[in-house]
Amino acid sequence: MIAGVVLGVIFIIIGVVYLTQTASNLPAFFPGHVAVTTAAHHTKYAILAFLIAIVGFALAWYGTGSKKQN
């Protein structure tokens, strides 16, 4: 449950970084980083990061559901 929330928060931060930084300003360990100066943004990576964040939050939400006792 907590892992899903942490996963979601981390990937929201990654998505925001992809949307706000150009490809040359990304941290070197991020996929899509280029060494030459460019004005390109990686929108597809940002969308993917946001989708993974949604999955993480959904897993956390699913984990907090009521447990049926038979």
Backbone as numpy.savetxt, mean C-alpha at the origin, in Angstrom:
# Nx Ny Nz CAx CAy CAz Cx Cy Cz
-5.47 -9.99 13.15 -6.30 -8.81 13.15 -5.43 -7.56 13.15
-4.49 -7.49 14.07 -3.60 -6.33 14.12 -2.68 -6.32 12.91
-2.29 -7.51 12.45 -1.42 -7.60 11.28 -2.10 -7.02 10.04
-3.39 -7.25 9.90 -4.14 -6.70 8.76 -4.18 -5.18 8.79
-4.37 -4.62 9.97 -4.40 -3.16 10.09 -3.02 -2.58 9.80
-1.99 -3.21 10.33 -0.62 -2.73 10.08 -0.30 -2.83 8.59
-0.67 -3.94 7.96 -0.47 -4.11 6.54 -1.19 -3.01 5.76
-2.43 -2.74 6.12 -3.20 -1.70 5.45 -2.58 -0.32 5.58
-2.14 0.03 6.77 -1.53 1.35 6.99 -0.23 1.48 6.21
0.59 0.44 6.24 1.86 0.49 5.51 1.63 0.67 4.02
0.68 -0.06 3.47 0.45 0.05 2.03 -0.27 1.33 1.64
-1.02 1.94 2.54 -1.57 3.27 2.25 -0.42 4.28 2.17
0.52 4.19 3.07 1.68 5.09 3.04 2.47 4.89 1.75
2.67 3.63 1.36 3.39 3.35 0.11 2.63 3.92 -1.09
1.32 3.77 -1.11 0.52 4.32 -2.20 0.60 5.83 -2.28
0.58 6.49 -1.14 0.71 7.96 -1.13 2.09 8.37 -1.63
3.12 7.64 -1.25 4.48 7.96 -1.74 4.53 7.83 -3.25
3.94 6.77 -3.80 3.94 6.60 -5.25 3.18 7.71 -5.96
2.11 8.23 -5.35 1.35 9.29 -5.99 2.01 10.66 -5.87
2.74 10.89 -4.80 3.27 12.23 -4.56 4.71 12.42 -5.04
5.46 11.35 -5.20 6.86 11.47 -5.59 7.03 11.05 -7.05
7.95 11.72 -7.72 8.27 11.30 -9.08 9.14 10.06 -9.03
9.29 9.41 -10.17 10.06 8.15 -10.23 11.50 8.35 -9.79
12.06 9.51 -10.05 13.46 9.74 -9.65 13.57 10.09 -8.16
12.49 10.50 -7.52 12.52 10.85 -6.10 12.08 9.72 -5.19
11.69 8.58 -5.77 11.30 7.44 -4.94 12.51 6.90 -4.19
12.30 6.30 -3.02 13.42 5.63 -2.35 14.00 4.55 -3.26
15.27 4.31 -3.15 15.97 3.40 -4.07 15.45 1.97 -3.98
14.87 1.56 -2.85 14.39 0.20 -2.72 12.96 0.01 -3.23
12.31 1.07 -3.68 10.96 0.96 -4.24 11.06 0.52 -5.70
10.19 -0.42 -6.12 10.14 -0.75 -7.55 9.70 0.47 -8.34
10.34 0.72 -9.46 9.99 1.86 -10.29 10.91 3.05 -10.10
11.85 2.96 -9.17 12.81 4.05 -8.96 13.74 4.11 -10.17
13.97 5.32 -10.67 14.93 5.52 -11.75 15.95 6.55 -11.29
17.19 6.39 -11.73 18.26 7.27 -11.28 18.26 8.60 -12.01
17.77 8.64 -13.23 17.76 9.89 -13.98 16.53 10.70 -13.59
16.63 12.00 -13.73 15.52 12.88 -13.38 14.36 12.70 -14.36
13.20 12.45 -13.82 12.00 12.28 -14.63 10.79 12.83 -13.86
9.76 13.18 -14.60 8.55 13.72 -13.97 7.45 12.67 -13.90
7.75 11.43 -14.22 6.74 10.37 -14.26 6.35 9.93 -12.85
5.07 9.66 -12.68 4.55 9.09 -11.44 4.11 7.66 -11.74
4.14 6.80 -10.75 3.74 5.41 -10.94 2.35 5.19 -10.37
1.36 5.55 -11.16 -0.03 5.46 -10.72 -0.47 4.00 -10.54
-0.01 3.11 -11.40 -0.41 1.70 -11.28 0.11 1.08 -10.00
1.34 1.41 -9.63 1.88 0.92 -8.36 1.07 1.47 -7.18
0.66 2.72 -7.28 -0.13 3.33 -6.21 -1.48 2.64 -6.08
-2.14 2.37 -7.20 -3.43 1.69 -7.17 -3.27 0.30 -6.57
-2.23 -0.41 -6.95 -1.98 -1.74 -6.41 -1.74 -1.67 -4.90
-0.99 -0.69 -4.44 -0.75 -0.54 -3.01 -2.04 -0.26 -2.26
-2.91 0.57 -2.81 -4.19 0.85 -2.17 -5.09 -0.39 -2.14
-5.05 -1.20 -3.19 -5.84 -2.43 -3.21 -5.34 -3.42 -2.15
-4.03 -3.53 -2.00 -3.48 -4.41 -0.96 -3.87 -3.88 0.42
-3.90 -2.56 0.60 -4.33 -1.98 1.87 -5.78 -2.34 2.17
-6.63 -2.29 1.16 -8.03 -2.66 1.35 -8.15 -4.12 1.76
-7.36 -4.99 1.14 -7.37 -6.40 1.51 -6.93 -6.58 2.97
-5.90 -5.84 3.36 -5.45 -5.93 4.75 -6.51 -5.49 5.74
-7.19 -4.38 5.44 -8.27 -3.92 6.31 -9.44 -4.90 6.32
-9.74 -5.51 5.17 -10.82 -6.49 5.10 -10.49 -7.72 5.94
-9.24 -8.16 5.90 -8.84 -9.29 6.73 -8.95 -8.96 8.22
-8.58 -7.75 8.58 -8.70 -7.34 9.98 -10.16 -7.29 10.40
-11.01 -6.78 9.52 -12.44 -6.68 9.82 -13.05 -8.08 9.94
-12.66 -8.97 9.02 -13.17 -10.33 9.05 -12.72 -11.05 10.34
-11.51 -10.75 10.78 -11.00 -11.38 12.00 -11.68 -10.92 13.26
-12.34 -9.77 13.24 -13.02 -9.27 14.44 -14.48 -9.69 14.50
-14.95 -10.47 13.52 -16.34 -10.89 13.48 -16.67 -11.82 14.64
-17.97 -11.97 14.89 -18.41 -12.82 15.98 -18.14 -14.28 15.67
-17.83 -15.03 16.67 -17.58 -16.47 16.54 -18.85 -17.21 16.92
-19.36 -18.02 16.00 -20.59 -18.78 16.29 -20.26 -19.97 17.16
-21.09 -20.16 18.16 -20.96 -21.31 19.04 -22.13 -22.24 18.75
-21.86 -23.48 18.40 -22.94 -24.45 18.12 -23.18 -25.35 19.29
